Amino acid sequence: MPCSIRPATAADVALFYGTSHDVQVAVVDGRPVAIGGLVEEDGRLWAFFNVRDGADAHSVRIVRLLHRGLSRTAEVRDTVFVACDAAQFPQAPRLLRLLGFTPTSETRNGLKVWKCPG
């Protein structure tokens, strides 16, 4: 059976990670430098965020937009957001605190789970 590679669709993301909500991409000079959003899994909204080189000069604006996105979702849905820190992103705990997350005793795939009331 042949295998092919193609860009992921929203349906593909939902298949692997649950229903995605409000996924945004930061683009600098036509190149994506950051992505973030929410994925629903087992009744929980998981926040995700990833950056590439080139996002540093825009980090304040990106963090403000992340916060705005979480606030906008919280306005229309009574929820608690959850996220995991990441070893490859040493600034993750600081960013999560800036966004209102607090660490919990829970872990997922070896990563600390953080929660933020919506």
C-alpha positions in Angstrom: 0.0 0.0 0.0 1.6 3.3 -1.0 2.1 6.1 1.5 1.8 9.8 0.6 2.4 13.0 2.6 0.2 16.1 2.3 -0.6 19.1 4.4 -2.9 18.3 7.4 -6.5 19.4 7.2 -8.6 20.4 10.2 -10.2 17.0 10.0 -6.8 15.3 10.3 -5.9 17.4 13.4 -9.2 16.4 14.9 -8.6 12.8 14.2 -5.3 12.8 16.2 -5.8 15.5 18.7 -9.5 16.1 19.1 -11.5 19.0 17.9 -9.3 22.1 17.3 -10.5 25.5 18.3 -9.1 28.9 17.2 -5.7 27.8 15.8 -3.6 30.8 14.8 -0.3 31.1 13.0 2.1 34.1 13.3 3.7 34.9 10.0 6.8 37.0 9.5 8.0 37.9 6.0 5.7 35.2 4.6 7.1 32.5 6.9 5.2 30.9 9.8 7.2 31.5 13.0 4.7 30.5 15.7 1.5 28.5 16.0 -0.9 28.2 18.9 -4.5 27.2 19.7 -6.7 24.8 21.6 -7.5 21.2 21.1 -10.4 19.4 22.8 -9.7 16.0 24.1 -11.7 14.0 26.7 -13.8 17.1 27.6 -10.7 19.2 28.3 -9.3 22.1 26.3 -5.6 21.7 25.8 -3.7 24.8 24.9 -0.7 24.4 22.6 2.0 26.7 21.3 5.2 26.3 19.3 7.7 28.8 17.9 10.5 28.8 15.4 13.5 31.1 14.8 12.2 34.5 13.8 9.5 34.9 16.4 11.7 36.5 19.1 11.3 40.1 17.7 7.6 39.6 17.9 7.3 37.7 21.2 5.4 40.4 23.1 2.7 40.7 20.4 2.4 36.9 20.1 2.0 36.5 23.9 -0.7 39.3 23.9 -2.5 37.5 21.1 -2.3 34.2 22.9 -3.8 35.7 26.0 -6.5 37.4 24.0 -7.4 34.1 22.4 -7.7 32.3 25.7 -9.8 35.1 27.1 -12.1 35.1 24.0 -12.7 31.4 24.4 -13.4 31.7 28.1 -16.0 34.4 27.4 -18.1 31.9 25.4 -17.3 28.6 27.2 -17.0 27.8 30.9 -13.8 25.8 30.9 -10.4 25.2 32.5 -7.5 25.3 30.0 -4.7 22.8 30.4 -1.2 22.7 28.9 2.1 20.9 29.4 5.5 22.5 29.7 8.1 21.3 27.2 11.8 20.4 27.8 12.8 21.8 24.3 11.2 25.2 25.2 12.8 26.2 28.5 10.8 29.4 28.7 7.5 27.4 28.8 7.0 27.8 32.6 7.5 31.5 32.4 5.1 31.9 29.4 2.5 29.7 31.1 2.6 31.8 34.2 2.3 35.0 32.1 -0.9 33.5 30.5 -2.3 32.7 34.0 -1.5 29.0 34.2 -0.4 27.3 37.4 1.4 24.0 37.7 -0.4 20.9 39.0 0.8 17.6 40.3 -0.5 15.9 37.2 1.8 14.7 34.4 1.1 13.7 30.8 3.6 11.9 28.7 6.3 12.8 31.3 5.5 16.5 31.1 4.0 18.7 33.9 0.4 19.7 33.4 -0.6 23.3 34.0 -4.1 24.6 34.5 -5.7 28.0 33.9 -9.3 28.8 34.9 -11.2 30.2 31.9 
